[in-house]
Each structure stands twice: as C-alpha cells, then as structure tokens.
C-alpha cells in the first residue's frame, strides 16, 4: 500500500519549512527562524509552547521525569509528592505520561495509573507551567496482545486498505477523545507533546524495524498525524519523532516521515552496564548527529528518554550524565519512571529520591545551572507568549 500524503492530504502545508513565520524576535541559531508547528490550526497555547521550546535551546535544558506526580520509589498517589521535588525542592519542568490501554477502553494505563488520575496530574502540571509529553505503547491491533508482541503484517493491516484499518481508526478516535478532555481552568486545550511509535528503529515493539518496511512505518506515522489533525480535529499536539540508539544519520532518517509531520526530533538512550565512558561517547555522538538533523530540518531537538536503572554509580549525574549532555543543544531531557520495588523483588528507578545514594550528586548537578526545573517556569512564560485574537 503506497500512500503519498505529502502530495495530497498535506498539499496545503507544502514548503512550510521554508515559510518562516515569526512569533518572537529571537533568531534560530542567530540566522534562521522556525516556522510555526506543523498544525496550521494549532491553538494559541500550543504555538506558545512551541516557541518556548525554541527559546529554551538558548536558556538551558528542561529536566523531565515520567509519571512524576503519580508515584515514586516508595509511595503512590500522595498529594503534592514528587521524587524530583524531594531531592531538589522543585517539580520537574517536563512531565511524562502514558496512554496505553486507552485504545481498549481500560480504566488504567499500562503502568496501572487510572486515566482519571492522570487527567488531574496533567492539569496540575499545566497550571504550574509544566510541559506535558505523552507516549503510547499501543497494543498490537492484529493479535490483541501487548506492544511487545510483534506479528508479521501488523503495520500493513492498519493502513488504508488493510483489514484492521477501521479498528485502528477507532483507536485513534479514542485517543482523540481523551486528548480533548485535557483542558485548563479556562476551558482551553492543554498542549501535549505526543510521541507515537517511539524507538521505531528497535525490534521490541510491533512497529519496530524488523517488523515493517521503512515505507510502511513512514505511512503509519503520516496516517496517524493526518487522522488526529485533519479527521479528529485535534489541534493541541506537537508531534515528536524519536528513535532508540542509532548509528549515524542514515539510520536516524531511515523511517523519518517528513517535515510536514514532525515538530520535535529526539532519541532514547539507557545505560545498561557500568561502562560510563562508553555511555558518554555514544550519547555525545548521537546528540551531535541529532543537532545536525534538527538544524537541517528546522526541528526542535530533545533527549526523549534516558536513564540508568537504580543508578549504581552514586556520582553518575555529575561524572557521566552531565558530561554527556552539557554541550548539547536540546530543549529537554526525560528520565524514565520510578516504579519502585516490583513483585519479583527487583527495583526500578531512574532518578533519585530522598535518601537515595545518588541524591546529593543529583542536587549538585541541578545546581550547575544547565538544567531548568518547574521553579524556573510559570504558566505565562510557557503558554501565554501570544495574546488570543
């Protein structure tokens, strides 16, 4: 199935990367200006967030944490609680959430958090001027099993002409309805950084590299953006394209759906061994490539996920992570979740909590001035850069 969205559905957006619409007086890398978000009907708040993220490239790196308000290492659903806050005295600037399960009408997301609670957490973060990013580990539409259950032909089956296209459309309708419940006190839609099909160059998800062709992946990404934007009329999303670790720009761009479908570019990286130097080298190399790709395509670069589970090195933050990112031009970083102690006795956490061994080192890194947390943001700085007309 070959679908050329760039020549038909998105014709009205062609050449947008060269249509440089000025929202503020600052320049991009001193000589260029970004265009507006890919969605021409983006809400004022969404346009403001887009511009703020551009500005942050010159001001510091926004620090984020997945599920920060829902639970931490040894707590769950405690009002005002946050593992990040327990260490540095401030909430993170970026808050990650998950919507896996929404497609099956589940009450809870894949991590067990009720969607009604996530709605409240998102509203709280937004009212403080926090930035929201949402991932979707959607179930396999061909088998009905989890995102990690790959099956040949899954991607093709949900594209137009496939047997499961109508099923997928229904899932997108449910996603759209949920996104449209995310509103501020004034009834305005809360801007969301949505990153569908993350880590698409890996093989662990059904949309991964080994399970579909580059063309199929591009078509699926394009179709998803088109449906949410032009069919479901959701206009408060910024779309993030992110790979897992990659080896060079050719691999990074292999499944890139095109500039008319992406606002933010990034990648995910985790340290899974004790080789700190290797992590620093790999991260720096990929961040350099990401910067080049973002500059060429006029997109906002970010480190969309990172972490080192249980942080075995108590000086990892200042000796490893800080050197890995300190020279990078990225809008934000998102540390993965603090799931705590699991049923099998294993532990999962990616940021320190009060009393954890790396907490003093994390605080020292936070004081470096490179990273921005919630206490350096507010609603007007992020979402009110422009006036309603």
N, C-alpha and C positions, 0 to 999 in steps of 0.2 A: 504494500500500500504506500504510494508516494503522495505526499500532501505538501503542496508548495504554499504555505501560509504567507510567506514573505511577499508573494506576488498577488495574492487575492485578499484574504481577510485583513492583512496588515498593510495594504497598499496606502491607506490613509496615514500610516506612520512612517512611510519610507523616507529615507535620508534624514531621519530625526537626529541621528548622532551629529549631524553637521548643522542642525538648526539650533543654534546655541541661544537659549532663552535666559536672559539674565534675571535672577531673582534678587541677588545682592551684588554689592560692588566688588567683592573679593574675586580674585582670579584663581584658576586651576593651574597649579604649578607655574604661576606667575605669567603665563601667556595664553592659557586656554580657559574656557568656561564650560561647565557641564550643561547639557540640555536638561529639560525637566524629566521627571520619571517617565517610564515607557507608557504609562497610562495617561492619555491626554485628558481624561476626566478625573484624575486623582484629586482627592479632597484637599482643601487648603492645609489641613493639619498634616496630611501625608507629604505634600510638597515641602512644608516647613521641615519635617523630619529629614527628608531627602537632602535639603540644603544644609541642615545642621550636621549631618553625617559628612558632607563635603568639608565643612568648616573644621570638623574635629580632626581631619587629617593634618591640620596645621597647629592644633592645640594640644593634642595628646591622644592616648589610646583609651577608649571607653572599655571598662572592665565589666564582663558579664558572667552570669552563673545560671545554669539550668535548674529549674524548679526551686529557686532560692527561697521563695516565700511559703512553699507548700510543706517542706520537710527538710531536715538536716541529719547530721550523723546520729543523733540520739533523741530526736523529737519529731513531732508531726502536728501540723495544723495548730500552732501556737501563735496567737495574735501578735503581730509585730516582730516575730522571730526571724532570724536570718543568720546562717553560719558566717557569711561575709561580715555582717554587721557586728557579730560577737568578737571579731578579731580587729577590725579597723574602725569600728564606730559608725559605719555608714553602709547603707544598702549598696548593691552593685548598680552600675549605670544601665546595664543591659540585662534583661530577664528572659530566659529561655523557657518555652512551654511546648507541650506535645499534644497532638490531636488524634493519635492513633486510637481507633475504636469508634470515632465519630461516624465513620462510614458504615458501621454495623449497628448503629443506634445504641451503643453501650453507654452506661451511666458514668463509667470511669475511663480515663485514658490508660495507655499501656502500662504506666507506672503505678496505677491504682488510685490516681487522684481524680475525684469527681469533677466532671466538667463544670458543674455549677460553682465549685470552689475555685477552679482555675479562672472562671469569669470574674470573680471578685478580686482575685490576686492581680489579674491583668488591669482591672480598673484602678486598684490601689497604686500599682506601679506607674500607670499612665498619669494619674493625678499628681504624682510627685515629680513628673517629668522624666520618668524612666522610659527606656526603649524596649519594645517587645519584639522577640523573634520566635517564630513557631516552626517546628519540624513536624513531619507526618510520616510515621512508619506504617503506612497503609498496608492492610492485609493483602494477600495475593488474591486478585479477583478471579483467577482461573481455578484455584484449588480451595479457596476459602480459609487457607492457613495463614500463618504469620508472614510478616515482611521478609523473614529469613528463609522462607520455604520457596525456593525457586522452582520453576517448571518451564520447559520449552514452550515458546509461543505465547507467553503471558502478555508481553507488551503488545504484540501484534493483535491479540484478541480484544484489546480495549480501544484500539484506534478505529476510526470510522471504517465501516465495512467488516469489522471483527464481530464475533459472536457475543462478546461481552461489552461492546461499546455502550449500549443503553444502561447496563449495570454501572459502568464507570461514570456515566453522566449523572446517574442518581447519587453516586458517592460525592461527586463534585457539588451537586445541589445541596447535600447535607453539610459539606464544608462551608459553602457559601452562606447557608442559613446560620451556622454557628458564628462565622466571622461577622455577620450582620447583627448579632446580639452584642457584640463588643462595642459598647458606647460609653462616652463620658457623661458627666453630670448634665451637660447641656444638650444631650441627645446626639452629639456628633460621633461619627465612627472613629474608633481608636486605630491609628495606623499600625500596621503589622509588617514586619519583615518575614516573608514567607519563603521557606527554602524547600521546595518539593524535590524528591529524588536525590537527596544528598548522598555523597560518597558513591556517585554513579560509576566511577571507574574501578570500584572494588567488585568482588564477586559474591558478597554475603547477602545482598538483597536481590529480590526477583527482578529488579530493574538494572542490575549490575552488568558489568562489561561482558561477562561470559554468557549472558542470558539474552542479549538482544544486540542488534547491529547499531553502529553509530547513527545511521539514518532513522532507525526506529526510535532510538532514545530522543533524538532531536525532535522528531514528530510528536512524541508523547509530551515532552516539555512544552512545545509550542501549543499543542492542543489544550493542555491544562491551563496555560495562561490565557489563551483565547477564550476558553469556556468561562472561566471565572470572571474575566474582564468584560467580554462582549456579549455573553449569553446570560450569565447570572448577575451581571451589573454590579460586581464588587469593585469598588474604586478606592479602597484604603489600604492597598497592599503594595509593598515593594518586593520584587522578586529576586531571590538570591540563588545563584548557581554555585554549587560547591562540590568539588571532588574530594577524595581522600588524598593521601600522599601521592605524588606524581613525579615522573622523571622527565622533565623538560616540557617546554611549551607545546610541543606537538601532541603529547598525551593529554595535557590540560585542555587543549582546544578541540580534541577529537570529537567530543559529544556536546560541544557548546551550541546552544540552539539559535544563537544570533543576537545581535544587539537590540533588536526590537522586542525581545522577550526577557531581558535581564537588566536589573538595576545594580545589583551588588555581586561581586565575584569573590570567591574565597576557597578555602580548603580546610580539611580536618586533619589533625595530627596528634598522635598519642605516643608517649614514651612508654615502651613496654619492656624495657630492660634497664640495666644500670649504666649504659654507655651514654653518659651525659654529653660528651664531646660530639658523638655521632648525632644526637638529637639537635644540638646547636647547629651543626653543619647542615643537616638536612633542612631544618626549619629556615635557616638563613637563605639557603639556595632557593627554596620554593617561594619564600617571600619576595626575593629579588625577581623571580620569574613572574610572580603574581603582579608585582608593581608594574612590570613592563607590559603585561597583558592589560591591566586596568588602564594604564596611560594610553595605550594604543586604541582601546575600545571605549574610552571615556566612561569607565565604570568605577564604582566605589569598592576598594579592596578591604577585606576583613579576614580575620582568622576565625572561621565559623564554628569550630570546636577544637578543644585541645585538653590535654590532661596527662597526669601520671598517677595511676591509681594507688592510693594510700600514701603517696608522696614519701617514699622510703628515705630520701635524702633530705634531711631537715634544713639544708641550705639550698634546696633545689630552686627556689624562687629567685634568689639573687645570683647564684652561681651558674644556673642553667637557663631558666626561662627568660630572665631579664636580658642576658647577653644574646639570646636567640631572637628577640623581637625589638630590642632597643633602637635599632637603626631602620626599622621597617616603617613604611608608610601604609598604615592600616587604620581603619576607622574604629574597629572594636575587636575584642577577643572574647570568646565564650568558653568558660570552663564547664566541664560536664558535671553531672549531678552528684550529690552526697547521699547515696542510697542507704548508707549505714551498714549495720550487720544484717546479713541475709540469713535465710532459713538454714543454709548449709554451714553457717558459721563464718563464712568469708566476709570480708569488709569491702565496701566500695565508697570511696570519697575522693574528690579531685581538687577541693580547696580545703584549707584548714578550718578548724572550729576552735572555740575557746579551750585551751589546754592541750591542743594537738602539737606535736613536736615541731612542725614547721611554721607554726603561727607567728612566732617572733620574726622569723625571716620574711614571711609574707608581709607583715606590717612594715618591715624595713623597706621592702620593695615598693609598697604602696606610698611610702614617704619619698620615693625617688623623684616624684613629680611627673613621671611619664604617664601614669595611669589616672583616669578620671573615674570617680565613683559618683553615687547619687548625690552626695552632699555638694558636688560642684555643678549640678544641673538643677533646673527647675522647669516648670511647665512652660513658662513664657520663653525661655531660651530655646526649647526644643520644638514646641508646637505652635507658637504664635509669632513666627518671624514675619508673617504676612497678615494683612487685615482681610477679613471677609468683605467681599464686594456685593 
